[in-house]
Amino acid sequence: MRKRRCSRAERLRGTIEALAIPHHGLVEGGVVTASFGVSAAPRGMADLEDLVRAADAALYDAKRGGRNAVSFVTVAPSAAEYELLAG
């Protein structure tokens, strides 16, 4: 699942890197790169705010890992949501 969810972000990341746009704030030869955070949750188990918060955390994880990366996180249902499913 992770691979499918991240494929678009990974393609975009690679395309930006391949453009080799000079990054004048870096050392000589540095180029613009991008990092992305991707989140997912079981259908109905997270609202948009939860997903955005998780994607933001994944983005910072990608940056901490050295940048120019894609990081993925799954939003886990809370205990209350599990109880609703068990019903």
N, CA, C and O atoms as CSV, one atom per row, in Angstrom:
chain,resi,resn,atom,element,x,y,z
A,1,MET,N,N,0.828,-1.189,0.000
A,1,MET,CA,C,0.000,0.000,0.000
A,1,MET,C,C,0.876,1.258,0.000
A,1,MET,O,O,0.593,2.207,-0.730
A,2,ARG,N,N,1.936,1.269,0.813
A,2,ARG,CA,C,2.787,2.442,0.907
A,2,ARG,C,C,3.328,2.821,-0.462
A,2,ARG,O,O,3.333,3.997,-0.827
A,3,LYS,N,N,3.784,1.830,-1.220
A,3,LYS,CA,C,4.383,2.096,-2.518
A,3,LYS,C,C,3.394,2.798,-3.442
A,3,LYS,O,O,3.748,3.773,-4.104
A,4,ARG,N,N,2.172,2.315,-3.489
A,4,ARG,CA,C,1.152,2.921,-4.354
A,4,ARG,C,C,0.836,4.342,-3.892
A,4,ARG,O,O,0.695,5.245,-4.716
A,5,ARG,N,N,0.724,4.542,-2.585
A,5,ARG,CA,C,0.368,5.857,-2.047
A,5,ARG,C,C,1.472,6.885,-2.297
A,5,ARG,O,O,1.184,8.073,-2.449
A,6,CYS,N,N,2.700,6.453,-2.339
A,6,CYS,CA,C,3.815,7.386,-2.475
A,6,CYS,C,C,4.305,7.562,-3.903
A,6,CYS,O,O,5.163,8.409,-4.151
A,7,SER,N,N,3.787,6.792,-4.845
A,7,SER,CA,C,4.353,6.809,-6.198
A,7,SER,C,C,4.247,8.173,-6.868
A,7,SER,O,O,5.190,8.595,-7.537
A,8,ARG,N,N,3.151,8.858,-6.712
A,8,ARG,CA,C,3.030,10.190,-7.332
A,8,ARG,C,C,4.000,11.169,-6.712
A,8,ARG,O,O,4.668,11.925,-7.417
A,9,ALA,N,N,4.079,11.157,-5.393
A,9,ALA,CA,C,5.008,12.055,-4.713
A,9,ALA,C,C,6.446,11.732,-5.111
A,9,ALA,O,O,7.251,12.640,-5.318
A,10,GLU,N,N,6.769,10.459,-5.218
A,10,GLU,CA,C,8.120,10.055,-5.604
A,10,GLU,C,C,8.435,10.475,-7.047
A,10,GLU,O,O,9.548,10.913,-7.337
A,11,ARG,N,N,7.458,10.342,-7.944
A,11,ARG,CA,C,7.674,10.789,-9.334
A,11,ARG,C,C,7.911,12.301,-9.381
A,11,ARG,O,O,8.807,12.767,-10.084
A,12,LEU,N,N,7.117,13.057,-8.641
A,12,LEU,CA,C,7.281,14.509,-8.605
A,12,LEU,C,C,8.629,14.887,-8.002
A,12,LEU,O,O,9.312,15.773,-8.516
A,13,ARG,N,N,9.012,14.223,-6.919
A,13,ARG,CA,C,10.314,14.479,-6.297
A,13,ARG,C,C,11.440,14.237,-7.294
A,13,ARG,O,O,12.349,15.057,-7.428
A,14,GLY,N,N,11.373,13.112,-7.988
A,14,GLY,CA,C,12.405,12.776,-8.971
A,14,GLY,C,C,12.444,13.745,-10.148
A,14,GLY,O,O,13.517,14.077,-10.652
A,15,THR,N,N,11.278,14.190,-10.578
A,15,THR,CA,C,11.208,15.153,-11.688
A,15,THR,C,C,11.852,16.473,-11.294
A,15,THR,O,O,12.607,17.055,-12.073
A,16,ILE,N,N,11.560,16.942,-10.100
A,16,ILE,CA,C,12.158,18.198,-9.617
A,16,ILE,C,C,13.672,18.055,-9.527
A,16,ILE,O,O,14.407,18.954,-9.936
A,17,GLU,N,N,14.134,16.944,-9.001
A,17,GLU,CA,C,15.574,16.715,-8.889
A,17,GLU,C,C,16.225,16.675,-10.267
A,17,GLU,O,O,17.300,17.240,-10.464
A,18,ALA,N,N,15.571,16.004,-11.228
A,18,ALA,CA,C,16.126,15.857,-12.576
A,18,ALA,C,C,16.213,17.189,-13.325
A,18,ALA,O,O,17.025,17.331,-14.240
A,19,LEU,N,N,15.391,18.157,-12.947
A,19,LEU,CA,C,15.458,19.470,-13.593
A,19,LEU,C,C,16.776,20.179,-13.299
A,19,LEU,O,O,17.189,21.067,-14.044
A,20,ALA,N,N,17.430,19.785,-12.218
A,20,ALA,CA,C,18.739,20.335,-11.832
A,20,ALA,C,C,18.725,21.864,-11.797
A,20,ALA,O,O,19.632,22.511,-12.321
A,21,ILE,N,N,17.693,22.434,-11.178
A,21,ILE,CA,C,17.595,23.885,-11.039
A,21,ILE,C,C,18.619,24.326,-9.989
A,21,ILE,O,O,18.586,23.854,-8.853
A,22,PRO,N,N,19.512,25.215,-10.361
A,22,PRO,CA,C,20.521,25.660,-9.392
A,22,PRO,C,C,19.872,26.275,-8.149
A,22,PRO,O,O,18.936,27.068,-8.249
A,23,HIS,N,N,20.383,25.898,-6.992
A,23,HIS,CA,C,19.922,26.457,-5.718
A,23,HIS,C,C,21.034,27.366,-5.216
A,23,HIS,O,O,22.042,26.907,-4.681
A,24,HIS,N,N,20.829,28.652,-5.400
A,24,HIS,CA,C,21.890,29.618,-5.114
A,24,HIS,C,C,22.186,29.759,-3.619
A,24,HIS,O,O,23.193,30.361,-3.246
A,25,GLY,N,N,21.330,29.216,-2.768
A,25,GLY,CA,C,21.576,29.264,-1.330
A,25,GLY,C,C,22.443,28.118,-0.842
A,25,GLY,O,O,22.792,28.069,0.338
A,26,LEU,N,N,22.794,27.200,-1.724
A,26,LEU,CA,C,23.625,26.049,-1.357
A,26,LEU,C,C,25.028,26.205,-1.918
A,26,LEU,O,O,25.329,27.161,-2.633
A,27,VAL,N,N,25.869,25.259,-1.584
A,27,VAL,CA,C,27.226,25.262,-2.123
A,27,VAL,C,C,27.175,25.125,-3.633
A,27,VAL,O,O,26.157,24.733,-4.204
A,28,GLU,N,N,28.282,25.452,-4.264
A,28,GLU,CA,C,28.394,25.350,-5.716
A,28,GLU,C,C,27.913,23.978,-6.200
A,28,GLU,O,O,28.341,22.947,-5.679
A,29,GLY,N,N,27.051,23.970,-7.165
A,29,GLY,CA,C,26.532,22.728,-7.725
A,29,GLY,C,C,25.276,22.207,-7.045
A,29,GLY,O,O,24.720,21.198,-7.478
A,30,GLY,N,N,24.817,22.875,-5.988
A,30,GLY,CA,C,23.592,22.448,-5.305
A,30,GLY,C,C,22.367,22.725,-6.171
A,30,GLY,O,O,22.299,23.744,-6.858
A,31,VAL,N,N,21.415,21.824,-6.131
A,31,VAL,CA,C,20.193,21.983,-6.922
A,31,VAL,C,C,18.956,21.939,-6.024
A,31,VAL,O,O,18.996,21.428,-4.905
A,32,VAL,N,N,17.863,22.486,-6.545
A,32,VAL,CA,C,16.592,22.466,-5.838
A,32,VAL,C,C,16.099,21.025,-5.757
A,32,VAL,O,O,16.116,20.300,-6.751
A,33,THR,N,N,15.668,20.622,-4.586
A,33,THR,CA,C,15.053,19.309,-4.387
A,33,THR,C,C,13.760,19.510,-3.600
A,33,THR,O,O,13.463,20.620,-3.158
A,34,ALA,N,N,13.005,18.454,-3.429
A,34,ALA,CA,C,11.733,18.546,-2.697
A,34,ALA,C,C,11.555,17.327,-1.812
A,34,ALA,O,O,11.984,16.221,-2.142
A,35,SER,N,N,10.917,17.557,-0.690
A,35,SER,CA,C,10.519,16.476,0.206
A,35,SER,C,C,9.006,16.492,0.323
A,35,SER,O,O,8.380,17.550,0.251
A,36,PHE,N,N,8.416,15.308,0.505
A,36,PHE,CA,C,6.970,15.196,0.600
A,36,PHE,C,C,6.586,14.312,1.773
A,36,PHE,O,O,7.268,13.336,2.086
A,37,GLY,N,N,5.491,14.667,2.412
A,37,GLY,CA,C,4.892,13.834,3.445
A,37,GLY,C,C,3.566,13.316,2.932
A,37,GLY,O,O,2.741,14.091,2.448
A,38,VAL,N,N,3.353,12.022,3.031
A,38,VAL,CA,C,2.136,11.374,2.544
A,38,VAL,C,C,1.481,10.651,3.716
A,38,VAL,O,O,2.157,9.973,4.489
A,39,SER,N,N,0.167,10.798,3.844
A,39,SER,CA,C,-0.547,10.088,4.905
A,39,SER,C,C,-1.749,9.372,4.330
A,39,SER,O,O,-2.273,9.744,3.280
A,40,ALA,N,N,-2.176,8.343,5.032
A,40,ALA,CA,C,-3.358,7.571,4.629
A,40,ALA,C,C,-4.001,6.993,5.882
A,40,ALA,O,O,-3.360,6.845,6.923
A,41,ALA,N,N,-5.273,6.673,5.753
A,41,ALA,CA,C,-6.013,6.063,6.855
A,41,ALA,C,C,-7.088,5.174,6.264
A,41,ALA,O,O,-7.520,5.393,5.132
A,42,PRO,N,N,-7.525,4.175,7.015
A,42,PRO,CA,C,-8.661,3.378,6.553
A,42,PRO,C,C,-9.866,4.293,6.314
A,42,PRO,O,O,-10.082,5.247,7.062
A,43,ARG,N,N,-10.632,4.008,5.292
A,43,ARG,CA,C,-11.788,4.829,4.934
A,43,ARG,C,C,-12.668,5.100,6.155
A,43,ARG,O,O,-13.075,4.184,6.869
A,44,GLY,N,N,-12.947,6.385,6.370
A,44,GLY,CA,C,-13.809,6.792,7.460
A,44,GLY,C,C,-13.155,6.842,8.826
A,44,GLY,O,O,-13.824,7.133,9.818
A,45,MET,N,N,-11.860,6.563,8.900
A,45,MET,CA,C,-11.195,6.500,10.204
A,45,MET,C,C,-10.393,7.744,10.532
A,45,MET,O,O,-9.779,7.806,11.597
A,46,ALA,N,N,-10.376,8.733,9.658
A,46,ALA,CA,C,-9.648,9.971,9.933
A,46,ALA,C,C,-10.313,11.091,9.159
A,46,ALA,O,O,-10.798,10.896,8.045
A,47,ASP,N,N,-10.326,12.261,9.764
A,47,ASP,CA,C,-10.857,13.402,9.027
A,47,ASP,C,C,-9.700,14.122,8.335
A,47,ASP,O,O,-8.537,13.764,8.521
A,48,LEU,N,N,-10.025,15.123,7.549
A,48,LEU,CA,C,-9.013,15.839,6.786
A,48,LEU,C,C,-7.940,16.438,7.694
A,48,LEU,O,O,-6.754,16.400,7.366
A,49,GLU,N,N,-8.349,16.980,8.813
A,49,GLU,CA,C,-7.388,17.577,9.745
A,49,GLU,C,C,-6.378,16.537,10.235
A,49,GLU,O,O,-5.185,16.828,10.321
A,50,ASP,N,N,-6.848,15.331,10.556
A,50,ASP,CA,C,-5.945,14.256,10.986
A,50,ASP,C,C,-4.946,13.905,9.881
A,50,ASP,O,O,-3.755,13.731,10.136
A,51,LEU,N,N,-5.451,13.805,8.661
A,51,LEU,CA,C,-4.588,13.438,7.534
A,51,LEU,C,C,-3.548,14.514,7.249
A,51,LEU,O,O,-2.385,14.200,6.995
A,52,VAL,N,N,-3.958,15.782,7.289
A,52,VAL,CA,C,-3.015,16.877,7.047
A,52,VAL,C,C,-1.961,16.921,8.151
A,52,VAL,O,O,-0.776,17.101,7.871
A,53,ARG,N,N,-2.385,16.758,9.394
A,53,ARG,CA,C,-1.444,16.754,10.521
A,53,ARG,C,C,-0.431,15.614,10.356
A,53,ARG,O,O,0.763,15.807,10.585
A,54,ALA,N,N,-0.900,14.447,9.966
A,54,ALA,CA,C,-0.005,13.299,9.774
A,54,ALA,C,C,0.944,13.530,8.597
A,54,ALA,O,O,2.129,13.207,8.685
A,55,ALA,N,N,0.434,14.082,7.505
A,55,ALA,CA,C,1.288,14.361,6.344
A,55,ALA,C,C,2.348,15.388,6.698
A,55,ALA,O,O,3.486,15.281,6.241
A,56,ASP,N,N,1.994,16.385,7.508
A,56,ASP,CA,C,2.951,17.388,7.946
A,56,ASP,C,C,4.060,16.744,8.775
A,56,ASP,O,O,5.237,17.056,8.596
A,57,ALA,N,N,3.680,15.849,9.678
A,57,ALA,CA,C,4.674,15.136,10.484
A,57,ALA,C,C,5.576,14.285,9.584
A,57,ALA,O,O,6.786,14.219,9.800
A,58,ALA,N,N,4.991,13.640,8.582
A,58,ALA,CA,C,5.777,12.827,7.647
A,58,ALA,C,C,6.741,13.699,6.848
A,58,ALA,O,O,7.869,13.289,6.575
A,59,LEU,N,N,6.302,14.899,6.474
A,59,LEU,CA,C,7.174,15.820,5.744
A,59,LEU,C,C,8.401,16.170,6.582
A,59,LEU,O,O,9.525,16.136,6.083
A,60,TYR,N,N,8.186,16.504,7.851
A,60,TYR,CA,C,9.329,16.846,8.701
A,60,TYR,C,C,10.229,15.643,8.939
A,60,TYR,O,O,11.438,15.802,9.110
A,61,ASP,N,N,9.661,14.448,8.954
A,61,ASP,CA,C,10.457,13.226,9.053
A,61,ASP,C,C,11.347,13.083,7.820
A,61,ASP,O,O,12.521,12.732,7.936
A,62,ALA,N,N,10.788,13.356,6.641
A,62,ALA,CA,C,11.567,13.292,5.401
A,62,ALA,C,C,12.705,14.305,5.434
A,62,ALA,O,O,13.820,14.003,5.009
A,63,LYS,N,N,12.431,15.495,5.931
A,63,LYS,CA,C,13.471,16.523,6.003
A,63,LYS,C,C,14.565,16.141,6.999
A,63,LYS,O,O,15.749,16.348,6.733
A,64,ARG,N,N,14.168,15.579,8.152
A,64,ARG,CA,C,15.164,15.138,9.139
A,64,ARG,C,C,16.036,14.020,8.586
A,64,ARG,O,O,17.193,13.870,8.979
A,65,GLY,N,N,15.472,13.236,7.671
A,65,GLY,CA,C,16.209,12.123,7.088
A,65,GLY,C,C,17.188,12.537,6.002
A,65,GLY,O,O,17.824,11.679,5.389
A,66,GLY,N,N,17.321,13.819,5.755
A,66,GLY,CA,C,18.297,14.280,4.778
A,66,GLY,C,C,17.687,15.029,3.613
A,66,GLY,O,O,18.403,15.439,2.699
A,67,ARG,N,N,16.403,15.212,3.627
A,67,ARG,CA,C,15.688,15.940,2.574
A,67,ARG,C,C,15.671,15.158,1.267
A,67,ARG,O,O,16.218,14.059,1.175
A,68,ASN,N,N,15.026,15.752,0.250
A,68,ASN,CA,C,14.883,15.112,-1.062
A,68,ASN,C,C,14.352,13.686,-0.907
A,68,ASN,O,O,14.917,12.733,-1.445
A,69,ALA,N,N,13.255,13.565,-0.160
A,69,ALA,CA,C,12.725,12.246,0.156
A,69,ALA,C,C,11.202,12.290,0.259
A,69,ALA,O,O,10.597,13.359,0.332
A,70,VAL,N,N,10.610,11.118,0.262
A,70,VAL,CA,C,9.176,10.957,0.498
A,70,VAL,C,C,9.018,10.102,1.744
A,70,VAL,O,O,9.622,9.036,1.862
A,71,SER,N,N,8.201,10.580,2.671
A,71,SER,CA,C,7.947,9.842,3.899
A,71,SER,C,C,6.447,9.559,3.998
A,71,SER,O,O,5.622,10.407,3.658
A,72,PHE,N,N,6.110,8.371,4.462
A,72,PHE,CA,C,4.722,7.932,4.526
A,72,PHE,C,C,4.349,7.559,5.953
A,72,PHE,O,O,5.148,6.970,6.680
A,73,VAL,N,N,3.123,7.909,6.349
A,73,VAL,CA,C,2.621,7.512,7.661
A,73,VAL,C,C,1.155,7.100,7.515
A,73,VAL,O,O,0.396,7.698,6.752
A,74,THR,N,N,0.783,6.078,8.255
A,74,THR,CA,C,-0.608,5.655,8.298
A,74,THR,C,C,-1.234,6.210,9.565
A,74,THR,O,O,-0.675,6.073,10.653
A,75,VAL,N,N,-2.400,6.838,9.422
A,75,VAL,CA,C,-3.120,7.360,10.577
A,75,VAL,C,C,-3.904,6.198,11.173
A,75,VAL,O,O,-4.795,5.641,10.532
A,76,ALA,N,N,-3.565,5.842,12.399
A,76,ALA,CA,C,-4.234,4.713,13.057
A,76,ALA,C,C,-5.526,5.194,13.716
A,76,ALA,O,O,-5.557,6.275,14.305
A,77,PRO,N,N,-6.572,4.413,13.620
A,77,PRO,CA,C,-7.816,4.762,14.310
A,77,PRO,C,C,-7.616,4.792,15.822
A,77,PRO,O,O,-6.823,4.025,16.368
A,78,SER,N,N,-8.333,5.673,16.482
A,78,SER,CA,C,-8.262,5.742,17.939
A,78,SER,C,C,-8.995,4.549,18.544
A,78,SER,O,O,-9.686,3.817,17.835
A,79,ALA,N,N,-8.846,4.355,19.843
A,79,ALA,CA,C,-9.536,3.268,20.541
A,79,ALA,C,C,-11.053,3.407,20.391
A,79,ALA,O,O,-11.757,2.413,20.221
A,80,ALA,N,N,-11.549,4.642,20.456
A,80,ALA,CA,C,-12.994,4.881,20.303
A,80,ALA,C,C,-13.472,4.499,18.911
A,80,ALA,O,O,-14.568,3.964,18.748
A,81,GLU,N,N,-12.651,4.775,17.912
A,81,GLU,CA,C,-13.023,4.420,16.538
A,81,GLU,C,C,-13.022,2.908,16.349
A,81,GLU,O,O,-13.873,2.374,15.638
A,82,TYR,N,N,-12.074,2.210,16.980
A,82,TYR,CA,C,-12.072,0.749,16.931
A,82,TYR,C,C,-13.347,0.181,17.558
A,82,TYR,O,O,-13.930,-0.778,17.052
A,83,GLU,N,N,-13.762,0.781,18.652
A,83,GLU,CA,C,-15.006,0.328,19.307
A,83,GLU,C,C,-16.215,0.510,18.407
A,83,GLU,O,O,-17.104,-0.341,18.375
A,84,LEU,N,N,-16.252,1.624,17.673
A,84,LEU,CA,C,-17.356,1.850,16.730
A,84,LEU,C,C,-17.372,0.784,15.649
A,84,LEU,O,O,-18.436,0.315,15.243
A,85,LEU,N,N,-16.184,0.404,15.182
A,85,LEU,CA,C,-16.100,-0.645,14.133
A,85,LEU,C,C,-16.588,-1.984,14.669
A,85,LEU,O,O,-17.283,-2.729,13.978
A,86,ALA,N,N,-16.214,-2.277,15.909
A,86,ALA,CA,C,-16.593,-3.564,16.504
A,86,ALA,C,C,-18.098,-3.624,16.776
A,86,ALA,O,O,-18.716,-4.688,16.799
A,87,GLY,N,N,-18.650,-2.435,16.978
A,87,GLY,CA,C,-20.017,-2.203,17.109
A,87,GLY,C,C,-21.033,-2.849,17.814
A,87,GLY,O,O,-22.188,-2.428,17.757
